[in-house]
Amino acid sequence: MKVVVDLNRCQAYAQCLYAAPGHFALHGKEALVYDPSPDEAARGEIERAVHACPVRAITAYSDDTTAGEAA
Amino acid sequence: MTTAPERIVVVGASLAGLTAAQHLRARGYAGALTLVGDEPHRPYDRPPLSKQVLRGLFSADTTLPHPPDLGVEFRLGQPATRLDLSERAVELGDGSRLPYDRLLIATGTRARPWPDPEEAALAGVFTLRGRDDAQRLGARLQARPDRVVLVGGGFIGFEVASTCRDLDIPVTLLVRDAVPLAAALGPRLGGLIGDVAREKGVDLRLESEIERMEARDGHLVAVTLKDGTRIESDCLVAAIGTLRNVEWLAGSGLEADAGGLRCDAFCRALHEDGGVAEGVFAAGDVARWPNPHDDDALVAVEHWGNARAQGETAAANMLAGDASAMRRHDHLPDFWSQQFGLTIKLVGLAEGADSFAVMHGSLEERCLLAAYGRDGRTIAAASIDSARWLPAYKAAIRERAPFPPIADAVDQPRLRVQEP
């Protein structure tokens, strides 16, 4: 999966830490660090984190496996 | 220009470009959509690069998520080299031409290279902007250099210094100015961050610049400062700002220079004569736009939040038909930085502030909300580990509320207005 957090929005309510403890962490009072590329097996936890965030700062989607690239 | 577009090209496989693509689709655009990027990577997120990626926490893959049905053709590893406005086509490095009905220019910036090319080419001299830069520098830091010399008193310099200290690597941070981060935060908060850095073991040297580098067999071994001090180091990071990627627009007729690509309030790119370039839009770090929160002073905002907001506005306006249906880009600049365990956030632009007041908390606690004023109006607010207070001040800044805002709250009886 791919995850991004809008850290302008994030207010360190830390609900994602409880929902997906292996993938989100706080360093200090407010500095959120997170796994931008968790394994697909973590989908349930990551989705819980997305929904638990009171400021809706987390976006997550499955990896893009479509062949749309012409490089 | 009222015909609906069928071919949209986005130049810049970036946060702004990807955001625009998502909003084009979300608004029902079903035509061809091509995203051009000069790097081989899909659009990725940059803020983690100077922090967790360098530190080796979690994955280094910061590819941005997007809905699975985005329907974008990526043309990656190919820089756009020329824009032909009359033919409405973009030329790529491999000679191919991409015709467009609407074009979004989101080519962003690159790291300003170290000014001496011979020194810049030395092994051990790094810049940090992209994923590949972060991978190279991260690998070097994992191999534990004896000392890292950081050049530049901006947020990237401080964030990398913080990461080095997290890794217990000795670090010297050279700042040209007398106070670090003063342009963005003012001397009071900039000075506070400098104090924190020193406490965390950073050898912070103000008003310091490099005179020359010393090399052995093509490897950096030491630097000499302008005051004659010699510092042994085999790893230097030049975090000395950015350059806008506008060179490919030379000769196109668009008004683009080192200050960015000029656009109007609706993100429409402008010709050198000031007229609107039909069907051409700009978003993100490269765009220079009239900021309604600063009397339409032209500004280019190199922040994550602006890239997202402007990508969204540009997408809406690309599909709007004519100007009467377009919306202004009225984003209030905002950003965050994480360093030394602190989270610093800013809304508005504090540069040019003439007054400053701590609204909650205190400098001593290093947990505070401060407001910035100019000519009696509130123009910006910064938080250190107090982000939950910020949204309230965002409204005051948008309204240009008298400074200090919220002057009679019961929890702040002794508000003191100072110089920033």
Interface residues (C-beta under 8 A of the other chain):
Chain A: M1 K2 V3 V4 D6 L7 N8 C10 Q11 A12 H23 H27 G28 K29 E30 A31 V33 Y34 D35 P36 S37 P38 T59 A60 Y61 S62 D64 T66 G68 E69 A70 A71
Chain B: P40 R42 D45 P47 P48 K51 Q52 L57 F58 S59 D61 T62 T63 L64 P65 H66 P67 P68 L70 G71 V72 E73 F74 R75 L76 G77 Q78 W304 G305 R308 D334 F335 W336 Q338 G341 L342 T343 K345 C367 D385 A387 R388
